Amino acid sequence: MKTIIRVKRVTSAAELAHAFRIRMRVFVQEQGVPEEIELDRDDQRAIHYLAAVANHAAGTARIVLRHGDAKIGRMAVLKSYRRQGVGRKLLRRAVAKAKKLGARKIYLHAQVPVVEFYEKLGFDCIGSVFDEAGIPHRKMILQWNRQDGAGKRRASTEISPNRKSGRQWQS
């Protein structure tokens, strides 16, 4: 049976709290990122997303707009939901939104072990490896033709609209 993954834009304080809990579990508890740098001032102006599997909060991502460019970041998927398509769906949703907002460039900082994941979805590494929060990263940029919106690898960014539901997110 195929896993149904819903991705929605965060619109309430409760949903944002779920996103922050996922980030704390993944980045602070699993990866050892210092808690005091995980939540930052960009969270106040970012567009946040939550992914859910069977109505349980499973992953999160955010978009921060800077000078006409979009940075996708804080992509985190809970361990028990990895390799089920949650990260892919979150990334596609964030890319689609960044394009809709007219971003000139879409980029991210990928942890080195997951560079291949982003490459499969149309991102290319630029520059050398650098340290961010004690973890090796690579800057990656999405390659696409702004006129037709297609990625050079034809990475699909179509996302079906989320249906409104009265269900609560669980984590």
Secondary structure by P-SEA (a helix, b strand, c coil): cbbbbbbbccccaaaaaaaaaaaaacccccccccccccccccccccbbbbbbcccccccccbbbbcccbbbbccccccccccccaaaaaaaaaaaaaaaaaccccccccccccaaaaaaaabbbbcccccccccbbbbbbbbbcccccccccccccccccccccccccccc
